[in-house]
Amino acid sequence: MTKVQKRFQLQKPLDEALMQNIADAHSLYGIERIVIGSGNQDVLVEFDATRMRVANVESALLQAGIPVA
């Protein structure tokens, strides 16, 4: 397993629904950890680079209802 961290900017303000989507995203295949950054404007995602690429992570987050760039 090769763990990689990537920071993504949130495209909308953090609210309760987005917090729930982030909590649910922990169960996505290959994603190990998601941490909300200070200021609540970004997320740090730790993932298994042997299973996913950055583009796959971004796509999975978007499909999970987490608007990132």
N, C-alpha and C positions, 0 to 999 in steps of 0.2 A: 504494500500500500504506500502510495506517495501522496502525502497530504500537502495541499496547496491552499493558500489564502488569497482571496480576491475581494476588494472593496467595491461595492456598487452604490451609486447614488440613488436615493429614493426619489421618484418623480411626483410624489404627492405627500402631503403632511401625514405623519404617523397618527393613526386613530385606532380605536378599539378593534374595528374590523380588520385593519391591516396587521395589527398585533396578533390576532387570531390566525391570519393567513401565514404569518411568519412562524408561529408556534407549530402549525400543521406542516410546514415545509421541512421541518426536521426529519420527517419520515420519508422524504424523497430519496430515491435510490442514489447513492454516491455522495450525498450531502451529509457531512459529519456534524457541522455546528454552524449556527447563524447568531451573530452578535450585533445588536443595534449600537451604532456609534454614538459618541457623545454629541449632543445637539440634535439627536433623533433625525438626522438628514441622510444617513447612509447605513449600510449593513456590511459587516465583514462575514464572508461565507468561507468556511473551511470545507474542502471537498477532496475526494479521492481522485487524483489525476490519472490513475490507471483505469478508471471507469468513465470519467467525464472530462470534457474540455470546457474552457470558459464559456464558449458559445452555448454548450449544452446546459450549463448551470444557469445562464441568463434566461434561456428559453424555459427551463423548468420553473424558475422563479416567476416569470411572466404568466405561465399557465396556472401557477398556484395563486395568482391574484396579487402578486407583489410587483408593482411597477418600478422597474429599475432601469438604469442606463449604464 
